[in-house]
């Protein structure tokens, strides 16, 4: 049963927003596009693995994708968490290419490609670390007995996987082998430790505790606010700014009209500049003067509100 679906990663959303907010001749555009392409590749691999996870028995296995929890003030994110009445399973997904060698003795993952050997983040070690953090999170909630397993999935079909021993190989697979790997691990656990009601209660607790962290994309690229474009670009020809005329956004260049052109601009602002906007900042961003209109546009976007009328700010509800 799918408890939490996988949304578009916040990194991808922030990078796409940044590309819309920077002039196309900005010095960082090539770097941002490369970063975006890399992360889109990883997201594609995760979605592919999600399909194979969905083939598991929907009654026996409860699935949460892209789950971020907080333990001891530290966030940890699992690509996929699978819950059963007998054990829990953390899955880390990587879209690596080349010949991959998982060394059990050193915990190192090496990647051989085009006669070059490099090290890479080992998803098995990541999964094991997350197992420790998840165990602590569960113990804080008096859930002590459930075993926690781990699995690394390599979603790139061009990757060649080698492992130093059988024990390591048991915990590594491809996206297509994911159901088989889960069932192999499942054979080790016979005793049901949770009732169906208890399991669903824990799954709901996980989903409720999901706490994604906003990305400081401005800090990452060392950007200043005055480097970003303001106002609404025409949804038809790209001319900036569109102006407000009779309840619509109007382009004076190509005469196109739009009812909701402000939504993308405000959303991009929130993704890139700290996930907070006030009425005054909204008016400055859109090039309008009416407090009432800015309030109407913001409240119409189903944003999270904080503060009273005068100091109220709005933010995105991150998934």
N, C-alpha and C positions, 0 to 999 in steps of 0.2 A: 504494500500500500504506500503510495506516495504521500508523505506528510508535508514535505517542503520541496517545491520545485526549484530549479536553478535559474536565477535571473541573469541578465547581462552583468558581468563583473563591473564593479564601481571604477576600476582602473580604465576599462574600455570606455565607459560613459564619460569619464573625466577627459581622456585623451581626445575623444571625438568632439566634446564641447570646446576644448582648447583650440582645436583646429578651426572651429567656426569663429572663435573670438580673436584670433590673431590674423594680421594681414598675411596674405599668401606669399609675400616675399620675405617674411620674417626669418631670421637666421636659424631658428629652432625647428622650423617646419619639417625638414628632412628627418631629424632625430625623432620627432614626435610620431611621424608616420612609420618609422622603423619599429618604434616601441609598440605602436598600435597593431601593426602587422604581426609582431611576435605574440602579443597577448590574444589577438583574435585566433591565431593558430592554436594556442592552448585551450581557449574556450571551445573551439570546434572539437578538439579531442575530448574535452569533458562532456560535451553534448552527445558525442558518439558513445562514450561509456555509459551515459545515462540511459540510452536506448537499451543496451544489453542488461543493465541493472533492472530495467522494467520487466524483463522476461522472468525474473524470479517470482516465486509464489507470492501473490499479493496478500494472502492471509497470514503467511508465516513471517514475512520480512517487511518491516516498516522502514522507509527510506527518506532520509533528509539530505538534500544536496546543498553544498556551499554554506555550511553552518559555522558561524563564528560565535564562540563562547568566551567568557571572561572568568579566569581563575587566578586568585591572588593578584588582582589588578593587571594581569597580563592576558591579552587576547590570543586565542589560538583558533585557527581555521581549518576545518576538514573539508576536502573536496566532496566526499560522500560519507555519510554515517548510516550504517545499516543496523537495525535493532531486531533482535529475536528474543523469545522467552528464555533462550539458553545461553546466548552470548551476544556481545556487540562487536561491530566490525568497523574500523576506520580505514578508508580507502584514499590514497593519494594518487593523483592522476598526472602524468607527464607526457608531453608530446615531443619526445626526443628522437633525433635521427642519427643513424650510424650504428656501430657495433658497441653495445653497452655491456660492461662487465661489472657485476655486483660482487664485491669482495667482502665476504663475511668476516674475515679476520680484522680488516682495517675499518670496515664500515664505509669504505669509499666506493663511489661510482665513477668509472672512467668511460669516456666516450671516444671511440676511434673513428675518425672520418677523414677521408682524403689523406691518408698516411700521417695524420696528426692526432695525437692523444691528449685529451684534456680532462680535467675533473669537472664534475657537475654535482649539483645538490642531489643527494640521495633520497628519493621519496620514501624508502624503507626507514631511514633514520628519522625523517620528518614524521612519518606515521607513528613510530615508536615513541617519539617525544610527545606527540599528541595523545597517545595512549596514557602516558603518565599524567598529563594535564587533565585528561578526561576522568581518569580514576580519582584525582583530587576533587574535581567538580562533583562527581557522584557521591564521594564520601562526605562532602559538605552537606549533602542532602540525605544522608543516612542510607544510601544505596551502595552496599559494600560487597556483595557476593558475586555479582555478574562478571564473568570473564570478558576481557577486551582483546580482540584479535586485530591484526593489521594486514594490509595488502597494498602493494604498489602496482598500478596499472600503467602500461606504456601504450598510449593510444595511436602512435604513429606506425602505420603498417610497414614502413620501410626500415624500421629499427630491427636490429638483430640482438637478441637478449642472451647473455651468458651469465651464469652464476657460479660461484666458487664451490658450492656444495648443494646437496639436495634440500637441506633445511631452508636455505635462502630461496631456492627455486620455488618452494611451496608457497612463498609469499609474493611472488612476482608473476605477472601475466600480461596479456594483451587485452584490449577492450572486448574482443570477441570471446575471449576465454573467461571473462569476468564471472558469468553464471556458474561455470564449471569450478572455478577457483573457490567461489563462495560455498558451493555444495561440498567441495573437498574439506574445507575448514569446518563446515557444519557437522560432518561425520564425527568430529572429535568430541562433540558436546551432546550428550544424550539427555541429561536431566533438565527439565524445565524449572527455572528458578523464579519466573514471574508469571502471574496470571495474565490473560488477555487484557483485562481491565487495567492492571498495573502497568503493562507495557504501553498501552495507549496513553495512559496518564503521563508516563515518562516522556514519550514522544512529544506530547503537547507541551511539556515543560521545556524540552529542548527548543522547540520552535519559538516559544514565548521568550526564551532567554537569548535568542539570536541577537547579536549586537555588532553589526558591521561598523567598521571604522572609516570615517570620511578620509579621503586622500588629500593631502596638502600638495596639490599639483603645482601651485605657484612656487612653493618652497623647493620642490623637487627640481624644477627647471630654473630656479632663481630669477623668476619674473617679477616685474613691477606692475602695479595695477594700471599705470598709464600706458602700458604696452598693449593693452586689450582694447578691442573695438567696442564702441557703445552704439546704442540705438538698434532699430530693427532693420535687417537687410530684407529687401524684397524677396518674397518666396518664388517669384517668377524670373526676374532678371538680375537679382543680387544688389540692386542699387540701394544705398543707405543714405538717409533714413526713410522708412515709411512713416507717414503722418496719420494722425487720428482724424477721420472725417465721418460724421454721422454713424458712429458705432462700429466703423470698420477701419482697418489699417490700409492706407492708400499709398500707392507708389506714384510719385509725380513724374517718373521716367517712362514707365510702360503702361501706367494707369491700371495695373492689377490691384485687386482688393483681397483682403484676407480678414477673417473674423478672429482667428486665434494665433496670429503670427507672434504675439508676445509670449506665448507659452514656452517655445523653444529658447528664446532669449533669456527669460527669467530662469528657466531650468539650467541653462548653461552657466549663468552667473552663479547660481547656487552650487553647482558642481565644482566650479573652478575657484571661486573666491570665498570658500569657507562655509557653505551651506547655511547662510543667514542673510536675509535681506529685510530692510525696513521699508516703510511707505516712502520715505524721502529718497532712499537709494533706488527704489523702483522708479520713481518719477525721473530721477537723473538718468537712469539706465535707458528708459524708453523715450525720453525727450518730451515728457508731458508735465503739466503744471497742476492738474486737478488731484487733490488729495482723495476726493470721493472716487474718482475713476481708478486711481492706483489701488485703493482698497477693494474695489469691485473686481479688478483683474486678479489680485492676489488671492482673495477669498474664493474665487471661482476655480482655482487650481487644486483644491483639496490638499493644501499644504498644512504642515504642523504649525500651530500658532503658539506663541509664548509671550507673556507680558500683557499689560493692560493696553488700553486704546492708544495712549500717547507713545509708549515705549515698545509697542508690539513688534515682534519680529516673526518672520516666516522661514520655514526650512523644509527640505524634502524629507519624506518618510522613506529612509533607506531600507532596501529589502535584503 
